[in-house]
Amino acid sequence: MKKYLAELVGTFILVLFGCGNSRGPPVIRSASLASPSHLDLPLSALRMELGPSPAATSIRPVSLGVWTAGRMKTTEMFGYWIGQFAGGILAAWVLSFFIVGGVPGGYNIAANGLGQNGWGPGYQGEYNLISAIVFEFVATLIFVVVILGATQKAAPAGFAGLGIGITLVVIHIFGIRITGVGVNPARSFGPAIFVGGKALSQSGSSCSYQVLRA
């Protein structure tokens, strides 16, 4: 149960502080380059404290990749997925109702967003769908390979979290203006539920690309 709780807590932190850092007062701006280094490395350190898990990080395609590699049981994979999506949705709920909801004069989530992923006109660098697909595909592929390598038995003990965190920082620096960096269906889906509309429809597409990459 501890490993599933770790997935829930890890995803909760990822979504709450990742999306919240890009949304904080003067709330809801495009995600900034401050987000990667301020979030990814501390998150990796926390996951090292929570203890190792076969999934290594709070990311559904990674769990699928670990399962495909024969390093996780099917029941475990679904347990991780439940924990990840629960953490993402819970974090987006806390962010939307208890944090940005306290902005003086109110905050229009539908109009201003909640740090959700996306692409096209009006979003970040306004990259097109092809750019978004290629980036998310390649970024998740690289991330899964790094995690599988960092968590294998032959890898140096105790350094998996650091290597994974640095990789995620680099991915964010490169792709933050393209899609907001998903590489995680739970991270994409959580905020999109509360924003709705275009964000939710794009989240469905984004989740599909991320899972297929694994």
N, C-alpha and C positions, 0 to 999 in steps of 0.2 A: 504493500500500500504506500510505503514511503516514496517509492520511485514514481508512482502516479501523482502523488501530492507534489513532488518536486517538479514534475512537468506542469502542473497547474500553477504553482507559485512562479516558476520560471517564465511561463507565458504571460501571467498576470503582470509581472514586472516589465517584461518586454513591451507589452502593449501600453500599460499605464504610463511609463516613463518615456517610451519611444514616441508614442503619439502625443502624450502630454507635453513633452519637451518642444515639440513642433507647434503645439497649440497654445502654450502658456501665454499669459498676458503680455502684450496686447493680443489676445487669443486668436487663434487659428490663422496661422501663417503657413507658408510652405515649410516643409521640414528643412531644418538648417544643417550645415556641416558640423555643428556642435553636437548633434545627436549621436553620431557613431561612437566617438571616443568616450563621451560621457556616459554612454549606456552599455555598449557591447562588452567592454573590458570589466566593468563592475558586475555585469550580469554573469559573465564567465566565472568571475571569482566567487560569486554566490553559488553557482552551480557546483563548483568544486567543494564548497562548504556543505552543500546539501547532500553530497555524495555522488558517486558515479552511477550512471544509468546507461543501459544499452543504447538508448536513443541519443544520448550525449547532449542534445539541446532540445529546446521546446519547439521543434519544427516537424510537422507531419511528414513531408517528403523524406526527411532524414530517417524517421521511424520506418517508413516504407523501404528505404534503401537498406537499412540494417536488417529488416525482415527478409528482404530479397537475398541478402548475403548469407542468410541462414544463421544470423546471430540473435534472433528474437523470435519468440513464439507468436502465433497469430493472436492469441488471447492477450498477450502483452501489448502488441501493436495497437489493438483497439482500445486497450486501457490507456495507453499514452495519448491516443487521439482524443478520447473523451476528456482527459485531463487538460490537454492543450486547448481544445475549443472552449471548455468551461472557463479556463483562465483568461482567454482572449475576450470572451463575451463579458465576464465579470469585470474585467479591467475597463472595458469600453463603457459599461454601465456606470461604474464609479466615476470615470472621467466625465461622462456626459451629464450626469445628474447631480453630482456633488462637488465638482471642481469647476468646469466651465459654466455650469449652471449658476455659479455664484458671481459671475461677472456683472458689474453695475449696469443696469439698463437691460439686462437679459442677453442671451446669446442664441443666435439662430443657427442650430446645427446643420439643418438642411442647406442653408445658404453658405455657411462658412466652413463646414466640414469638421472632421474629428481626427485628422491625421491619417485618413484612409489612403489606400493605394489607388492609383488610377493612371490615366494617360489621356492624350488628346487636348483639344482646345479648352482653355481655362484651368488646366492642371499643370503645375510645376513648369517644366520646360516645353510643354505642349508637344511632346514626342508622339508619333503615330503608333498605331496598334502593332505594326511589324517590329518597330524598335522596342516596344514594351515586351513583346513575346520573346524576341531574341535575347534581350538582357535578362529577363527572368529565367529563361531556360538555361543560359550559360552560367549565370550567377548561382542558381540552385545546384546545377551539376557540379560546379567547382566546390561549393560548400559541402555537398554530400561526400565528395571524394576526400576532402580534407578531414571531415569528421570520421569517416571510416578508417582513414589512415592514422589519425591521432588517437583513436580509441582501440586499435588492434593490440594484441598482446605484445607484439614486438616493439611497440612505440615506447619512448621514455615515460616512465611513470610520473604522474603529477603535473604534466605540462599540457595535457589535452585542452583544458579550459583556456589557457593562454593562447595557444595556437588557433583555436576556434574563434576566440574573441578578436584577435588581430585580423584574421581572414574576414570576419564580418565587418570590421571597421573599414577595410579596403573596399569591400563590396558596396558599403553605404556611400563612401566618398565618390565612387565612380557612378553609382546608379540613383542617388537620391533625387536627382532632377528628372530622371526618366520615368520611374514608376513610384517613387517614394520608398522603394525596396520592399518587396513582399517576402520572397523566398520562404514563405510560411502561410499556409492557408488560414490558420487560426488567427494570425496577426491581421491578415487581409479581411477576414470575415467579421471579426468582432466589431470594429468601428463601423463597418459598412451597414450592419444591421440597424444601427441607430441613426445613421445618416439617410439611408434609404435611396430610392430613385436610381440615378446613374451610378452612384457609388456601389450600390448593392449588385446591380447587373454586371458591372466591371469586376467586382469581387468574385462573382461566380466564374467568370472567364479566367481571372487570374489564378484562382485556386486550381482550376483544371490544368493550366500550363505548369504550375508548380508540382503537382502530383505526377504528371506525365514525365517530367524531367527526372524524377527519382528512378 
